[in-house]
Every structure is written in C-alpha cells, then in structure tokens.
Amino acid sequence: MRVVCLLFLIGHSLYIQPLLAQIWSFHSHPSWMAENGSPEFWLKSEGRLPQGFTLQRTSQSRGAGFTAIVYRIVKEGIPVHECMVSVLRAAKGGLVTSNFPEDLPFESSQTTGKNTIWYKTRNKYCLVSYHDSGSIRTFSHADFTTRTEYRRNFNKDTTVKAKVHAPDPLSRANVLYGGIWKDSSDGNPAHLNEQRFWLPVTLRKAGDTLKPESDKLIFREISIPVYPAGYSFGNPDFGRDVPAFEDFNAFVHIQSLSRWWDSLGFADWSDTVQIDAHAMGGADESGYNPLLTPPAIEFGTGGVDDAEDADVCVHEYTHAAFGAVVPDSYVGSQRQAIEEGVCYFVAVAYSLRHTPNQAGIVNNWDGHNEFYPGYTLLNNKMYGKGMTNQPHVDGEIWGAALYDLSRETGTDSTMKLVLQSMPLMVAGMGMQKAAEVLLRTDSLLNNARNRWPIIKAFYPRNLLPSLGISEVKKEIIFKVFNSEGFAHGENAEIISNQPGLFRMMDSRGLCVREYKVQAWQKCTISASGLSAGVYYLQGGNQVVKMLLNQAR
C-alpha cells in the first residue's frame, strides 16, 4: 500500500512550479485590528501586498493562545490559483507566511462565469472557468483537485468500547510480518484475533443499533468494493474476517486522534470527513480526497486492508487537518514532502500511545511486507543530496527530524509545535523554510522553550542552514543514526556539528572506546567486539544511551 493524498495535478505539461514562500514576524499593534481583523491594511502599509490585490478569508482556526487565519490572494474579486497568505496571531505578536503572485501580466479582467480563477501559464495569468465532476476539477488548460465548503451535522451519541487493533497486531505482539504473522486474506486465526483490544469510542445511536458515525466522521460508499457500513447491537466485537471490523477500527483511531488534539487545545484541527473503509477499487492504496463534500478518506483493500492499520488511519486524517486549517496548500514537491512527513510523525506518535514496541516504524502492519516496503523515521536522510522529489520518499526526512525532536521533548510537546505551525505551511513552501517556521513559531508561542532541541533535530539534517555558525557552535550537537540496528549488531554512525573526541562508556562508567569525530563527517560506531549490554556515547555535554542486545 502506498499512502497517497489526492491533492494531485493531472496533465503535467502545464504544471505550475510552486512559488517561493515568504515568512516574516510582526509585533502586535492596532493596525492589525483594522477591517475586522484582516491583515490587509497592515500588509499594504508595509508594502507587502502588491497594488491591485486584496485578501479573501478561507479558514480560521483557534489554538491554545493563538488564532490562525488563511486568506486567498484575490485580484478584481477573483482568487489567484495557489496564492495565499497565512497569519498566526498571538497576544505579543505573530507570524505571516505567503506566496504572492509572480510579477507577470494578467491577461483579462472579463469573467467567464461564477466558477472563475486566475492561474499562471508559461508567462502570464489567465482568467479560466472550471467545472467540478466527481473528484476532478476541470480547467481549460489543466485538471486538478481542490477542496470545497461544507456544513456539519449534530446528532445524539453514546460511548461504549470497541475491540480493535491497538495500533496493529505486529507492533503489539512485537513480531515482524511473515510466517504465521501474515494477513492471510483477512483470515481469522486466534493469534491475530488476540491482538485486538477494547478501546473507548463514541458511536451514533439509531434505535437499538450503534453505528461508527459522529458529528465529524461519516461513513459513505465512495468507491468499490461495496460493503454496507458496519453497525452493532452492543459493544462492537468483530473478527478480522468481518468487513465491519475495518469500519470500527478506522473510526476508533481517527476519533481517538481527534480527541488527543482536542486535549492539547487544537479542536479546530479536527475536520469533518466521510470515510469509506473498503474503497480504491480494491487497490493497495489509501487517499484523502478534498474535493468531495465533505472531504473524504478512502482506504484500499489490496494486500493488507489499510483500515486495519492505525498508522494509515491517522496519516490520512492528518491530511484532513491540513485541508481544514490551510486549504489548497498541498502544492510543490517539498511542501508535499513536509505534509507527508508530518503524517508519518503523527502516525508513530499516535502508536506510541498504545505500545513502545517498534517505535519509529510507519505502517508496521500494512507495509514492511511483500506488498510494499513501508516507511521508517529511523533513518539518516539529509536535505539536499539524495533527495528524490518524490513526496512520500522525501517525507521521511521531515518526519525523522520531528521524531528526533519528540524523543527529546516528548510526543505531546512536539505534537503541539506541529499543530501550532501547521497553518503557516503555505503552498510551495520548502523544507528549510518550514524548519525556520518551526523555530519562529516556538519563539512566539512557547518562549523558545524548544529552540535547542529543534536545532539538534533539524540542523544535522541540513534543514536549518540560515543559522549562524557562532549560534550553532554554542554547544556540540550530534546525532546517532541506526541506533536500533546497533542493538542487533549492526554499525551505527555519528554526525556532529563540530569536531571533538567522543567516548563510549559501559554501564559501569568505564570508557571502552574513543572516536575522533570531524565536523559533518560520518563516523562509524561498530558493534564488533562489544558484549551485549547498555552503553553511553558522550560528546560535549550530550549523552546518548545505546543498547546492544547480542554480543559481537
């Protein structure tokens, strides 16, 4: 299965390259209260909004201590394709990110219908009408999908428990895919059914039945195969061979993720979506479709059913969060990789709430098997060299940096920072600019509490090149790669921001090895010749604990 977000362009001959995203800070002052809270007056006074352009609000979200507002950039009352301004406002100031229209002529001001937008061809902006059909928006020059507006419904719910994976059978049993631990076409062997656990869930009550439905989550038949939405007469307890199991498994985990965000102060990040747990024509794929009303998540049934893996469920719902707080922003390969990386991090962070086993592995059950290789945040990937411009592959860079950060600050702290900065991730943003957004967001909303942990996680991956050398050299910052492989006898590697003598000590505090490390050059840490046990690698004031489970 490949987890995909259906924010894609069709007809690549006129593919629009993403505009460079800008970011700047402001201090709170009265001009920001002008025009019902719109930043338009201030942007004009600062010379940041070109003549002839206005702003049109598309979304507003309230977090703990701040408000995030996203605007379309509009010319003559018509939006400019993929151009937006995102504002994060707090008591002491705020942050703004944007991607303004390029300095190109606009062909005509005569509208061609109510569904009209400016978009850039090779050397100018044209006024184009569009037509929506199914999940495709058709233009005269290119086809692509976008999201629509919707209304939320409210009904009576009841809380029970459902027996589902938590988060998946392999990580919970701490085994790898293969042998008896295979999907076996939705087989129902006892050892797999034993990896189901009772989790609380709020369901919709209709007469004497309970359905996986809420104000924000609605089950619909979107694509084949067709299975009626599951329901239960009591606490749901379905074997894996029953289609209703996938319905309740997806519902439980998406609702649980939403409640986690609510507890952190980000209720507005939970979007209304419709769900099809058996979809995609039976393919081994899943996707978020922002054009349907409300937006939809479709889970494929090829290979391992995607809705059986909590990682896939929360991954796709994180795409929906992006769609809610910063619409139409999944544009440009690096910006797409940022979003995929965030989705990977949310998946592994959510899994850690259920088990510490196999931490950092994405899609433990759905991937890492004969169907597809899956993803991991335990990697040594860096920005720049080796990038593929494939969002799902390069997303491992961004996701790994977030995971490294969480291992120092905790998953709650990192999750807050991810959600705080999410509205500022405008279309076309690059990874290095996004890392700067994280630093500035942390400074504004958290008094820079996570500054050095962010630097330690992102700088070694070449994601914060704008930092001054003197600033980074305040202390040695190093990272150990493949520490999990080291535990099983493989080599690990060190990368440090400056040269130094590193020492490996055993559990008694005795130095067993020394390494002369050069700045930004990999240094191999071999497990050969070491006995199984606990070791500590020290460089400067930083110490990293390393486990070796087998003697070499």
VMD Tcl script that draws the C-alpha trace (Angstrom):
set ca {
  {0.00 0.00 0.00}
  {1.20 3.49 -0.75}
  {-0.41 6.17 1.36}
  {-1.35 8.92 -1.05}
  {-3.02 12.29 -0.75}
  {-5.32 13.01 -3.68}
  {-4.21 16.64 -3.94}
  {-2.54 15.97 -7.29}
  {-2.23 17.63 -10.68}
  {-3.33 15.83 -13.83}
  {-1.91 16.99 -17.14}
  {1.69 17.76 -16.24}
  {2.52 19.58 -19.47}
  {1.50 22.88 -17.87}
  {2.42 22.00 -14.29}
  {2.83 25.15 -12.25}
  {6.08 25.36 -10.29}
  {5.41 26.40 -6.68}
  {6.15 30.00 -5.71}
  {8.78 30.66 -3.08}
  {7.17 31.05 0.32}
  {7.98 34.12 2.41}
  {7.90 34.39 6.19}
  {8.09 37.40 8.50}
  {7.21 38.38 12.05}
  {5.17 41.28 13.41}
  {4.62 42.81 16.82}
  {1.06 43.29 17.96}
  {-0.21 46.81 17.22}
  {-3.59 48.49 16.46}
  {-3.36 48.25 12.66}
  {-3.89 44.51 12.92}
  {-7.36 45.18 14.34}
  {-8.39 47.19 11.29}
  {-11.04 45.92 8.90}
  {-12.50 43.29 11.24}
  {-9.16 41.70 11.95}
  {-7.93 41.49 8.34}
  {-4.16 41.97 7.87}
  {-4.78 43.68 4.52}
  {-4.26 47.23 5.81}
  {-1.02 46.32 7.53}
  {0.29 44.38 4.53}
  {-0.33 47.37 2.27}
  {1.31 49.79 4.69}
  {4.37 47.52 4.84}
  {4.49 47.25 1.06}
  {3.92 43.51 1.17}
  {0.58 43.38 -0.71}
  {1.03 44.39 -4.37}
  {-1.20 47.09 -5.82}
  {-4.49 45.77 -7.13}
  {-4.65 42.72 -4.86}
  {-6.89 42.04 -1.87}
  {-7.37 39.17 0.55}
  {-10.30 36.79 0.97}
  {-10.55 34.66 4.11}
  {-10.80 30.90 3.54}
  {-10.38 29.42 7.03}
  {-9.90 30.34 10.67}
  {-8.72 28.06 13.47}
  {-8.21 28.77 17.17}
  {-5.46 27.06 19.12}
  {-4.20 27.44 22.69}
  {-3.31 31.14 22.91}
  {-3.41 31.99 19.21}
  {-5.60 32.29 16.12}
  {-4.64 31.10 12.63}
  {-6.30 32.68 9.59}
  {-5.71 31.74 5.95}
  {-6.54 34.10 3.06}
  {-6.69 33.70 -0.69}
  {-4.94 36.41 -2.68}
  {-7.59 37.99 -4.91}
  {-7.44 40.28 -7.95}
  {-10.63 42.04 -9.08}
  {-12.67 39.77 -6.83}
  {-11.25 36.56 -8.33}
  {-8.81 34.26 -6.47}
  {-5.30 33.68 -7.84}
  {-4.58 29.96 -8.07}
  {-2.32 28.59 -5.30}
  {-1.52 32.06 -3.89}
  {-2.27 32.59 -0.20}
  {-1.41 34.44 2.99}
  {-1.46 32.63 6.34}
  {-1.43 34.58 9.62}
  {-0.75 33.24 13.09}
  {-1.73 35.84 15.71}
  {-0.91 35.76 19.41}
  {-1.02 38.37 22.19}
  {2.58 39.54 21.79}
  {2.75 39.41 18.00}
  {2.50 36.99 15.15}
  {3.91 35.27 12.10}
  {2.93 35.53 8.45}
  {3.76 33.20 5.58}
  {2.76 33.84 1.99}
  {3.34 33.06 -1.67}
  {2.33 36.12 -3.70}
  {1.65 36.07 -7.45}
  {4.74 36.31 -9.60}
  {5.43 39.58 -11.41}
  {3.60 38.57 -14.58}
  {0.80 40.26 -16.58}
  {-2.85 39.35 -16.01}
  {-4.42 38.71 -19.40}
  {-8.02 39.90 -18.99}
  {-10.42 41.15 -16.33}
  {-13.59 39.89 -18.01}
  {-15.09 36.99 -16.02}
  {-16.20 33.80 -17.74}
  {-18.70 32.56 -15.13}
  {-19.15 32.15 -11.39}
  {-16.51 29.40 -11.12}
  {-13.55 31.53 -12.19}
  {-9.93 31.74 -11.11}
  {-6.65 33.31 -12.20}
  {-3.92 30.80 -12.88}
  {-0.43 31.02 -14.31}
  {0.50 29.56 -17.67}
  {4.02 29.90 -19.04}
  {4.37 33.67 -18.89}
  {1.07 35.21 -17.75}
  {-2.01 34.74 -15.60}
  {-5.17 33.77 -17.47}
  {-8.77 34.01 -16.33}
  {-10.19 30.49 -16.51}
  {-13.56 28.98 -15.66}
  {-13.73 25.50 -14.20}
  {-16.20 22.66 -13.79}
  {-16.38 20.09 -10.99}
  {-17.26 16.49 -11.72}
  {-16.79 13.80 -9.10}
  {-13.34 14.28 -7.61}
  {-11.89 16.21 -10.57}
  {-11.98 19.97 -11.21}
  {-11.52 20.60 -14.93}
  {-9.90 23.76 -16.33}
  {-9.40 24.76 -19.96}
  {-5.64 24.28 -19.56}
  {-5.14 21.76 -16.71}
  {-7.03 19.45 -14.37}
  {-6.50 19.27 -10.63}
  {-8.42 18.75 -7.42}
  {-9.15 21.15 -4.59}
  {-11.48 21.22 -1.60}
  {-15.00 22.61 -1.13}
  {-17.01 24.11 1.74}
  {-19.44 22.04 3.81}
  {-21.76 22.08 6.79}
  {-21.54 19.97 9.94}
  {-24.40 17.94 11.39}
  {-25.04 17.27 15.05}
  {-26.85 14.23 16.49}
  {-27.05 12.11 19.65}
  {-24.07 9.87 20.51}
  {-23.28 7.21 23.11}
  {-19.93 5.99 24.48}
  {-19.06 2.26 24.55}
  {-15.97 0.13 23.90}
  {-14.90 -1.50 20.64}
  {-12.45 -4.35 20.13}
  {-9.86 -3.19 17.57}
  {-6.13 -3.25 16.82}
  {-4.09 -1.04 19.13}
  {-2.36 0.10 17.00}
  {-1.65 -3.02 14.87}
  {-1.06 -6.73 15.52}
  {2.68 -6.77 14.74}
  {3.91 -3.93 16.92}
  {1.64 -5.00 19.77}
  {2.99 -8.58 19.65}
  {6.46 -7.20 18.79}
  {6.94 -9.52 15.82}
  {7.74 -8.98 12.14}
  {5.49 -9.73 9.18}
  {5.87 -13.28 7.90}
  {5.25 -16.89 8.80}
  {2.07 -17.19 10.84}
  {2.03 -13.39 11.20}
  {0.51 -12.70 7.80}
  {-2.76 -11.12 6.80}
  {-3.83 -14.33 5.01}
  {-6.62 -12.57 3.11}
  {-8.47 -11.42 6.22}
  {-8.07 -14.79 7.86}
  {-9.25 -15.15 11.42}
  {-6.57 -17.17 13.27}
  {-6.61 -16.98 17.06}
  {-3.16 -15.36 17.40}
  {-4.25 -12.41 15.23}
  {-7.63 -12.03 16.89}
  {-5.81 -11.93 20.24}
  {-4.16 -8.71 19.08}
  {-7.48 -6.85 19.36}
  {-8.13 -4.74 22.46}
  {-11.07 -2.90 23.97}
  {-10.82 0.87 23.38}
  {-13.39 3.55 24.28}
  {-15.35 5.07 21.41}
  {-18.38 7.32 20.99}
  {-20.83 5.96 18.42}
  {-24.09 7.16 16.90}
  {-27.19 5.54 18.37}
  {-30.00 4.78 15.96}
  {-32.78 2.85 17.66}
  {-31.16 -0.26 19.18}
  {-28.08 -0.16 16.91}
  {-24.74 1.62 17.22}
  {-23.01 2.94 14.10}
  {-19.48 4.30 13.57}
  {-20.57 7.86 12.99}
  {-20.22 11.23 14.73}
  {-20.53 14.95 14.03}
  {-17.21 14.85 12.18}
  {-16.90 11.28 10.87}
  {-19.43 9.85 8.42}
  {-19.26 6.50 6.59}
  {-20.23 6.55 2.91}
  {-19.80 4.32 -0.14}
  {-17.39 6.33 -2.27}
  {-15.77 3.71 -4.49}
  {-15.84 -0.07 -4.97}
  {-15.83 -2.63 -3.40}
  {-19.24 -2.01 -1.86}
  {-19.84 -3.10 1.74}
  {-22.68 -1.66 3.85}
  {-21.40 0.43 6.76}
  {-20.93 -1.67 9.88}
  {-23.13 -1.45 12.95}
  {-23.52 -3.28 16.27}
  {-26.18 -4.03 18.86}
  {-23.72 -3.62 21.73}
  {-20.01 -3.17 22.32}
  {-18.57 -3.86 18.82}
  {-16.56 -7.10 18.76}
  {-15.92 -8.29 15.19}
  {-13.35 -10.76 13.90}
  {-10.98 -9.65 11.18}
  {-12.97 -11.68 8.63}
  {-15.98 -9.36 9.05}
  {-15.95 -6.14 6.93}
  {-17.37 -4.17 9.87}
  {-14.05 -4.68 11.67}
  {-12.29 -2.24 9.30}
  {-15.11 0.31 9.74}
  {-14.83 0.34 13.52}
  {-11.02 0.13 13.53}
  {-10.68 3.23 11.34}
  {-13.37 5.09 13.25}
  {-11.91 4.36 16.71}
  {-8.41 5.51 15.81}
  {-9.42 8.64 13.93}
  {-11.73 9.66 16.76}
  {-9.02 8.91 19.31}
  {-6.50 11.04 17.39}
  {-9.04 13.88 17.23}
  {-9.56 13.69 20.99}
  {-5.81 13.81 21.57}
  {-5.64 17.02 19.54}
  {-8.62 18.37 21.48}
  {-6.83 17.70 24.79}
  {-3.83 19.69 23.55}
  {-6.02 22.68 22.65}
  {-6.49 22.10 18.90}
  {-10.14 21.16 18.46}
  {-10.41 23.19 15.23}
  {-7.80 20.96 13.58}
  {-10.24 18.00 13.52}
  {-12.07 18.23 10.22}
  {-15.38 16.76 9.09}
  {-14.74 13.87 6.67}
  {-16.61 10.98 5.12}
  {-14.93 7.58 5.25}
  {-15.01 4.53 3.02}
  {-13.09 1.70 4.74}
  {-13.33 -0.57 1.66}
  {-12.51 1.51 -1.40}
  {-9.98 2.45 -4.12}
  {-11.27 -0.34 -6.37}
  {-9.54 -2.88 -4.17}
  {-6.11 -1.33 -4.80}
  {-3.33 -1.33 -2.21}
  {-3.62 2.43 -1.69}
  {-5.37 4.96 0.51}
  {-6.06 8.63 -0.05}
  {-7.59 11.87 1.14}
  {-9.90 13.50 -1.42}
  {-10.52 17.21 -0.64}
  {-12.99 17.88 -3.44}
  {-15.95 15.86 -2.20}
  {-18.41 17.47 0.20}
  {-17.40 16.89 2.92}
  {-13.86 15.75 2.05}
  {-13.31 12.00 2.02}
  {-10.82 9.37 3.09}
  {-10.76 6.13 1.10}
  {-8.95 3.03 2.38}
  {-7.81 0.38 -0.09}
  {-8.25 -3.35 0.48}
  {-5.34 -4.71 -1.57}
  {-2.58 -6.54 0.32}
  {-3.33 -5.86 3.98}
  {-6.56 -3.88 4.35}
  {-5.35 -0.35 5.01}
  {-8.09 0.45 7.54}
  {-6.71 -2.32 9.80}
  {-3.53 -0.30 10.49}
  {-3.92 2.68 12.84}
  {-0.89 4.35 11.21}
  {-2.72 4.59 7.88}
  {-5.91 5.85 9.54}
  {-4.27 8.71 11.44}
  {-1.98 9.51 8.49}
  {-4.93 10.21 6.21}
  {-6.81 12.16 8.87}
  {-3.75 14.37 9.36}
  {-4.07 15.29 5.68}
  {-7.64 16.33 6.50}
  {-6.31 18.58 9.29}
  {-4.06 20.34 6.78}
  {-7.07 20.72 4.49}
  {-9.06 22.31 7.31}
  {-6.54 24.86 8.60}
  {-4.58 25.72 5.43}
  {-6.71 24.77 2.39}
  {-5.25 24.22 -1.09}
  {-1.68 24.08 0.22}
  {-0.54 20.60 -0.96}
  {1.45 22.13 -3.84}
  {5.13 21.65 -4.72}
  {7.20 18.51 -4.08}
  {8.92 19.83 -0.94}
  {5.70 21.17 0.57}
  {4.08 17.81 -0.17}
  {7.04 16.04 1.47}
  {6.61 18.24 4.56}
  {2.98 17.19 4.84}
  {3.76 13.52 4.27}
  {6.50 13.76 6.92}
  {4.09 15.31 9.40}
  {1.63 12.49 8.67}
  {4.37 9.92 9.30}
  {5.28 11.57 12.59}
  {1.66 11.75 13.75}
  {1.30 8.05 12.95}
  {4.31 6.95 15.00}
  {3.48 9.38 17.83}
  {-0.06 8.00 18.00}
  {1.21 4.41 18.00}
  {3.44 5.20 20.98}
  {0.28 5.93 22.97}
  {-0.52 2.22 22.66}
  {2.87 0.46 22.74}
  {6.60 1.32 22.79}
  {7.33 -1.64 20.51}
  {8.77 -0.96 17.05}
  {8.76 2.78 17.66}
  {9.55 4.95 14.65}
  {8.27 2.44 12.08}
  {5.42 3.68 9.86}
  {2.66 1.29 8.71}
  {4.01 -1.71 10.62}
  {1.12 -3.98 9.57}
  {0.11 -2.56 6.21}
  {3.72 -2.26 4.94}
  {7.15 -3.79 5.51}
  {5.98 -6.93 3.75}
  {5.68 -8.43 0.28}
  {3.04 -5.86 -0.66}
  {5.13 -2.69 -0.17}
  {8.20 -1.67 1.88}
  {6.58 0.92 4.16}
  {8.44 3.86 5.70}
  {10.65 4.48 8.72}
  {11.65 7.54 10.73}
  {14.76 5.73 11.97}
  {16.92 6.95 9.10}
  {19.98 9.08 8.36}
  {18.49 11.02 5.44}
  {19.50 14.65 4.92}
  {18.06 17.55 2.95}
  {19.76 18.09 -0.40}
  {21.92 15.23 -1.60}
  {19.94 12.09 -2.23}
  {16.51 13.73 -2.38}
  {14.19 12.19 -4.94}
  {11.50 14.89 -5.34}
  {9.01 12.13 -4.53}
  {6.96 13.46 -1.59}
  {6.40 10.11 0.12}
  {10.10 9.24 -0.03}
  {11.49 12.67 0.88}
  {8.83 12.94 3.59}
  {10.96 10.54 5.64}
  {13.48 13.40 6.10}
  {10.95 15.76 7.67}
  {9.21 13.03 9.62}
  {12.51 11.74 11.01}
  {13.51 15.23 12.19}
  {10.18 15.57 14.02}
  {10.59 12.12 15.53}
  {14.13 13.01 16.71}
  {12.69 16.16 18.29}
  {9.96 14.19 20.06}
  {12.46 11.82 21.61}
  {13.99 14.80 23.42}
  {10.93 16.95 24.19}
  {8.17 14.29 24.30}
  {5.40 13.50 21.84}
  {2.88 15.94 23.34}
  {5.30 18.86 23.10}
  {6.29 18.05 19.52}
  {2.68 17.44 18.51}
  {1.74 20.88 19.84}
  {4.50 22.51 17.83}
  {3.43 20.62 14.70}
  {-0.17 21.77 15.09}
  {0.86 25.33 16.01}
  {2.95 25.69 12.85}
  {0.60 23.80 10.51}
  {-1.44 26.86 9.40}
  {1.77 28.60 8.26}
  {2.75 25.80 5.86}
  {1.53 27.55 2.71}
  {1.63 26.14 -0.81}
  {5.08 25.89 -2.36}
  {6.99 26.07 0.92}
  {10.39 24.35 1.02}
  {11.70 22.18 3.84}
  {14.36 24.63 5.01}
  {11.83 27.48 5.14}
  {9.44 25.23 7.06}
  {12.15 24.47 9.63}
  {12.56 28.21 10.12}
  {8.79 28.42 10.62}
  {9.08 25.85 13.43}
  {11.75 27.92 15.17}
  {9.78 31.17 14.88}
  {6.53 29.55 15.95}
  {8.24 28.10 19.02}
  {9.70 31.53 19.82}
  {6.32 33.26 19.50}
  {4.07 30.75 21.27}
  {6.42 28.82 23.57}
  {9.00 31.47 24.52}
  {11.61 29.50 22.51}
  {11.42 26.65 25.02}
  {12.25 24.08 22.32}
  {14.85 26.10 20.42}
  {17.89 23.91 21.09}
  {16.01 20.62 20.73}
  {14.73 21.86 17.34}
  {18.25 22.80 16.28}
  {19.61 19.43 17.43}
  {16.95 17.60 15.41}
  {16.90 19.71 12.24}
  {20.37 21.23 11.83}
  {22.24 17.90 11.36}
  {19.83 17.09 8.52}
  {20.73 20.37 6.74}
  {17.26 21.79 7.39}
  {18.42 24.98 9.19}
  {21.27 26.39 7.06}
  {20.33 30.01 7.90}
  {21.59 29.67 11.47}
  {24.86 31.48 12.07}
  {27.90 29.33 12.75}
  {28.57 31.09 16.07}
  {24.98 30.38 17.14}
  {25.17 26.69 16.35}
  {28.58 26.27 17.95}
  {27.31 27.23 21.39}
  {27.49 23.52 22.09}
  {28.29 20.24 20.40}
  {25.24 18.85 18.67}
  {25.44 15.32 17.36}
  {23.11 12.59 16.23}
  {23.47 8.83 16.23}
  {21.98 7.08 13.22}
  {20.82 3.43 13.16}
  {20.89 3.02 16.93}
  {18.13 0.41 16.58}
  {20.25 -1.57 14.13}
  {23.19 -1.26 16.53}
  {21.10 -3.04 19.15}
  {21.04 -6.05 16.80}
  {24.75 -5.95 15.98}
  {24.80 -3.56 13.00}
  {27.02 -0.48 12.66}
  {25.77 2.91 13.82}
  {27.03 6.35 12.71}
  {27.69 9.72 14.37}
  {27.29 13.11 12.69}
  {28.39 16.14 14.76}
  {28.21 19.89 14.09}
  {31.83 20.32 15.15}
  {34.92 18.16 15.72}
  {35.51 16.50 19.05}
  {36.56 13.45 20.99}
  {33.64 11.14 21.65}
  {33.75 8.42 24.29}
  {31.71 5.23 24.60}
  {31.26 4.06 28.19}
  {29.78 0.87 29.53}
  {27.16 0.59 32.27}
  {29.88 0.88 34.94}
  {31.04 4.24 33.55}
  {34.29 2.82 32.12}
  {35.47 4.14 28.76}
  {35.62 1.25 26.28}
  {36.21 3.22 23.06}
  {37.12 6.70 21.82}
  {36.28 8.27 18.47}
  {37.81 11.35 16.85}
  {34.88 12.90 15.02}
  {35.22 15.56 12.30}
  {32.54 18.18 11.73}
  {29.71 16.95 9.46}
  {31.57 13.76 8.55}
  {30.08 10.37 9.36}
  {31.96 8.35 11.96}
  {31.20 4.62 12.17}
  {30.36 3.05 15.54}
  {30.94 -0.69 15.21}
  {29.24 -3.26 17.42}
  {32.01 -5.72 16.69}
  {33.92 -6.85 19.78}
  {31.37 -5.47 22.25}
  {29.42 -7.54 24.71}
  {25.66 -7.27 24.98}
  {24.60 -4.54 27.39}
  {23.99 -0.81 27.87}
  {26.46 1.78 26.54}
  {26.63 5.58 26.72}
  {28.08 7.73 23.94}
  {29.28 11.15 25.17}
  {30.23 14.20 23.12}
  {30.46 17.58 24.82}
  {27.57 17.81 27.27}
  {25.37 15.44 25.27}
  {25.00 11.76 26.17}
  {23.14 9.15 24.10}
  {22.14 5.79 25.54}
  {22.76 2.81 23.22}
  {21.66 -0.80 23.67}
  {23.37 -3.88 22.31}
  {21.19 -6.96 22.63}
  {23.68 -9.51 21.31}
  {27.43 -9.90 21.70}
  {29.60 -9.42 18.60}
}
mol new
graphics top color blue
foreach p $ca { graphics top sphere $p radius 0.5 }
foreach p [lrange $ca 0 end-1] q [lrange $ca 1 end] { graphics top cylinder $p $q radius 0.2 }
display resetview
